[in-house]
Amino acid sequence: MKPPHLLENLKVSIKDACLVFPPQNVKKKSMFLSNIDQVLNFHVQTLHFFASHKDYPPRVVPEILKCAIEKLLLFPYDFLAGRLKTNHLTGRLELYCNGAGAGFVVASSECTLEEIGDLVYPNPAFEQLVAKSLDILDKDDQPLCIIQVTSFKCGGFAMGVSNNHATFDGISFKIFLENLAAMAADKPLAVNPCNDRQLLAARSPPRVTFPHPELLKLNPTLGQESSAPVLFDVSKEALDFEFFRLTSKDVTSLKERAKTNAGARVSGFNAVTAHVWRCKALSYDDDQNLERVSTLLYAVNIRSRLIPPLPDSYTGNAVLTAYASAKCREFEEAPLSRLVEMVSEGANRMNDEYAKSVIDWGEINKGFPNGEFLVSSWWKLGFEEVEYPWGCPKYSCPLVYHRKDIILFFPDTIDKNGVNVLVALPTKQMNKFQTLFRKFLSA
């Protein structure tokens, strides 16, 4: 996809920045964090764009959202007003629910949504729509969640949310948004969240019953146990980035070509992932080394895979990293159907015992996912389906950082069954990736 003209400055002015507290004092307590939560101690930012609505002008929406957040901080999201702290007896991170407050920022832009243009295409200027910290607080006392509401000249607005990943995975964050929308409409909770993170505690004693090549053990020095995992560090290398739009017709074509003789159903995610994996694996400069192994990582929701299953409304992170590995020779020679089988084997491996083995591995080791690259899919999370009093978002997406070890899948605003693929690579590798992407898509 050719990049559109992008506004480099959205001319955003901050009108107010404050803390939002529960409407009454809460009992201070510590909340257990699972071994999955422990390694996700970094912030993620999401953007939600809304068209203008005559009944909800820009001066009204921030007050409605602020009141809605206050209600949620009392129950059931009291932990969002808390802070992360290390339990010195156990050495583990915990959510300390102390009512210290969530962040709330009100801002305005001199632009209209129409002037911003294509919301799907990642725009570096979108950083102006998300507050990552509050200047009124010390570095060690920053909120776990900050919401910024930025109104545009046209009457539309953006809601930018920055939250620590230890608080939610994508599925539970959508439930949070649904509950925020319900509170904004003065309705009961849409979903009662399950906050019992002990449900994903390691076994005692821990039992690692599988090899875990998808995980890399670390040896952190004292005082660095809670630092963010290396996989998610922003690369210092100069990278090009390209946006590949796959239409619903493209996705259907990949799915059809990926069918085996047995005619088993192929998911759009597996077909697109296999296609991207092949292009990524073969885009390296050492293309003569067909024995090189490429390892793909992607997230799998384990809620329904455990025995007994977790509640669908489980609040914490209930996703684990699945993997698939293959030699470059296979990407040259194997049909798409075989690559799709390898991708699906990663998820099929994630049964109850395997998931518990991963969690127990985290009890024994400090580590993080280990592979050539991770596919981070926002394609089917459905943030854009959440209905607020002023309607559903025109578009919802993460704030994008360019990382060569992460490939992002986004939904499309118009073609609901299509997908947008964001790739960041060094120039020479990107040129080869583009060529391969077109070649294998039309094969």
N, C-alpha and C positions, 0 to 999 in steps of 0.2 A: 504494500500500500504506500503510495507516495505521500510524504508528509504534507499536511495542509499548512497554510500560514498560521503560525501560533503567536498569540499575544505573549510577549515576554514579561509584561508587567500588568497585573490586574488592578493596580492602583487601590490597594486595600488599606483602609485606615481602621485601627483598633479603637473602638468606642468605649469598651469596658472589659475588664478582666478581673474575675473574682473567684472565690471558692463557694461551692454550693454544699450545704450541710443537710443532714436529715432534719425534719421538722421538730424532732425532739431528741433528747439525749439517748444514745444507744449504749448498751452494755458492752464494754471492751472485752474482746476475746481474740484468740488466735485461730486461724483456719488452716488446716492441713493442706499442703500442696503435694500432689502425686509426683512421681518421678518424671512423668511426662511434662507436667507444669514446670518442674524445676529447671529444665533446660531451655525454657521459652521465656526467659527473663529479658525481654527486649520489647520495644514498643512497635506497634503497627498502626498505620494511619489509613482511614477510609474516607471517601468523599461521597456525598449523596446530594445530587442536584435536583432542585424542585422548580417547576414553572410557577409563575405568579397565580394567585388565587384572590378573587375580589373580597372574599370573606376573611382572608388571613393576610393582611398587609404586613410589610417588613417590620413595623414597629410592634406588632402583636405576637408574631411567631416566637421570638426569643423568650418572652415572658411565659408563654405556654410551655415551651420546652424546659425552661428552668424549673417551673413548678412540677412538671412531670418527673424530672430527674430527682428533685427533692423527695417525692413520694417513693421512688424506687430505692433511694438510699436508706430509707427507713426499713423497708422490706420489699423485696427479698434480696436486694443487691447492696446490702450494707458494706460488703467488702470493698466496693468501688470507692467508698469514702475513706478507706484505710490506706495502709502503706505496707510495702514488703519489708521484712526484717529477717535476720538470721537468728535462729534459735541456737544460742551458744552451747547448750547441752547436747543437742543432736547434730549441729552443724548444717541443719536444713533451712532452706528458705520457708517462710510462712507468711500468710496474709494476716497482718495485724489489723483487725477491725476496730479502729479507735476513733472513728468519726472525724478524722482530720480534714475531710472534704474532697470533693471532686472539683475539677476546674471548669469554668464556664466563661467563654469569651464572646463578645458581641462586636461585629465588625461590619464595614460596608465597603463596597467596591464602586468605582466610577464607571464600570463597564456594564454592559447588558449580557445576558446569556447568549444572545444572537452574535454579539461581537466576539465572544470566546470561541464560538464555532463548534467544531466536532469535539464533543465531550469524551468520546471513546479514545481518541488519540492522546497518549500521555503527554502532558504539557508540564514542563518544569515549573512554570509559574503557579501551578496548583498548590505548591508548597505554602503559598500565602494564605491558603484557605484552611490550614490546619495548624493549631497551636500545639507545639511539642513540649512546651514547658511554660511555667508562669514566672515572670520576672519578680513577682512579689514574694516568692518563696526561695529558700536555699536549695542548692542542688540535691541535697539528701532528703528533702521533704517534698519532692514533686508528686503531684497526684498520679494515681494509677490510671485515671481516665480524665481527659479534657475534651470538651465539646465546644467547637467554635461555630457560630452562626453568622454567615456573611451574606448580607443582602445586596442585590444588584439593582442597577437603575431601573430595570424593567419590572421590578416587583418580585422577581424570582429570587431564590437564595440557595446557598450551599450549606450543608451541615457537615463539618469536618470533625471526625472522631479520632483521637489518638488514645490508644489504650495499651496497657501492658499485656502481652500475649499470654502471660500466666493466668490472666483473668478469664479468658474465653478462647475457644477455638471458633472456626467459622460458623459452625452449626449453632453453638450456644450464643454467639454474638447476634445471629439473626433473631433468635428468641428474645434477646435483650432488646433489639430494635422493635420487635413486635409488641413487647411490653411497654416500651417507651411511647410507641404510637397509641397504644390503648390508654395509657395515662394522659396523654395529650388530648385525647377525645373524651376524657373523664369517664372511662369505662373500666370494668374490672380487668385484672391481668389476663392477657391472651393465653399465656401458658404459665403454670406454676413451676418455676425452675427447681431442680434437685441440686442442692448445694453440698451434698455429702461426698466430698472428694476422697474419703476413706475407702470408698467403693473401688478405687484404683490403687490402693496401698499394695506394696509388695508382700509376698508371702513370707512367713516366718518359720523356719529360715528361708532365705531366698533360694530358688532353684532355677538355674540357667540350663534349660534342657535342649537348646538348639544352638548351633553356631550362629553368630550374628555379624556377617561380613558387612552389613549395612550400617554398622555402628563402629565408631573409632574411639578407643579409650584414650583419655587424657590423663596427664599427671599434673594437675594444677598446683601452683605454689600457694602457700598459706595466704589466705585473704583474697584469693581470686576464684574461689569455688563458685561464686554466683555470677561470674562474668558471662556475657553473652557468648553463645557458641560461635566458633570460627566460621562455620559455614555461612553465617548470615552477615559477616563483615563486608562492608562495601569495598569493592576492588579498587585499588589505586591505579590499575592498568588502564590505558586509554582504550575505550570501547566505542564501537559504532552500535547503534541500535536500530532495529527494523521491526515494523509492525506488519504481520501477515494476516490478512483477512480471509478466512475460509467460510464460504457460504454454506447454507444448509445442503445445497447440491453437492459441494465439494465433500462435506462430511459424509453424506449418503454414499457417494462414490467410493470413498475410502472404506467404509463399512462393508460395502458389497464386495470389494476386492479382497477384504480381509477374511471373508467367510471361508471356513474349511469345508472339506467334503461332507462332513457331518451336518453342515448347515446351521451350526450353533449361532445363537444371537451374538452379535458383536456390538459393544457399546461405542458410542461416539467418542468418549474419552479414551478408551483403549486404542481405537483406530488412529485418532489424531496423535496420541502420545507415541505410538509405534512409528508413525511417519516422521515426527519431529526427532525422535531418538535416532533413527537411521541417518537423518541429515546431520545431526550434531556429531555423531560418532565418526562419520566419514569426512567431516569438515576440517579435521586437524591437518597440520602440515606434513606429518609423518604418514601420509596415505599409503606408503609402500609397506608399512608395518601392519599387515593384516592379522597378526597375532595379538595386537594390542586389545585389551579388554576394556569395554565401556560399561559403566554401571549407572543405571537410571534409578532415581529415587522419586517416590510420590507418596502422598498422604492417603491413609485408609481410615475411615471411620470405624471404630471397633465396638460401638454401642451394641449392635445386634449380634456381634460375633462372640461375645463373652457368654459364659454359662455361670449363673443366670445372666441374661442381657442387662445392660445398663438402661435406666430410663431414657427415653428419647430426649427428655428435658434436662439431662445431666449438664451442669453448668460449666465444668472445667474442660480441659483439653482431653478429648477421648479419640485422638487420632495418632496413629503410629506410622512409621516410615516403611513402606514396602519397597522392595528392590527387584531389579532384573539385571542380569549381566550377560554379555555376549562378546565374542571376538569380532573384530571388524570384518573378518572374512565372511561371517554370517550376514552382515548388513549388505555386503556386496552380492551374495549368492542366494540368500533365503527369500522366499516370497513374503509379502506383507502379512499374510495369515500366520506365518511362523513367528514373526516379531510380535504380533498381537497376542499370540499364545503365551509368549514369554512375559509380556506385560501383565496379562491376566493371572499368570502363575504367582506373581508377586502378591496380589490381593488374596488369591486362594490360599496361600501359605499362612495368611493371618487368621488362624483359628484361635480358639480360647487358650490352648496351651502355649501356642507361639506368642500370643500377645502377653501372657503372664510371664513368659520367659524373658521378653524384652523389658518388661517393668522390673523384674527381679535383677536383670543385668544392670539396670540403672541404680539399683540399690547398692550394688557392689562397686560399680565403676562410675567415674565421671567421664562423660563422653557425649558425642553428638553424631548425627547422621553423616555417613561417609560414602561419597560417590562422585562421579564425574559431574553430574548436575541433578537438580531437583526440579520437577514439574510442580508448580504451585497453581492449582486450578481454582479460579473464582467463577468458573463458567456456570455451575448449577447451584450456587449457594442461595440465590434468590433474594438478595438484598433489595433488588428493584421491585419485588412483589409486595413489600411491606406497605400497607395502606395507612397513611397518616390522615388527620382531619382535612389536610389540604391536598390529599391525593398521593399517589405512588411517586417515587423519584423518577425523573426523566432518565437518570443513569446513576448507578452506584459502582464504585471501583476502588481499588487500593491506590494510595499514593505510590508512584512507581520510582524505584531506584534501579539503576542499571547494574546488573550483576551477571557475569558470564556463567556462574554456576547455578543460576535460577532462571527458568523459562516460565513465563506467566501465560495462563489462559484466561481471557476475559469474555463475558457475554457481549453480544452486539445489541445496540438499541433498536434496530429495525428487524434484522433477521434473527428471530429468537432461537432458532436451531443452528445458527452459524456460531463461529467462535473466532476470536481474535487472539493471535499468538504474538507475544512480545519476546524478542530475542536480543541479547546484547553480547557482542563478541569483538575481538580484535579485527581490524579491517580485513586482513588477508583471509582469516577464517570465515568472516561474515560473507565475503564475496563467494566463497565456495559453498557455504550453507545456502545462500539464495539460489545458486545454480541447482544444487541438489533438491531443494524444496520444490522448485518448478518441475524438474525432471521427474521426480518420483510421484508428484501429484498428477501429472499427465500420462504417466506410464500405463 
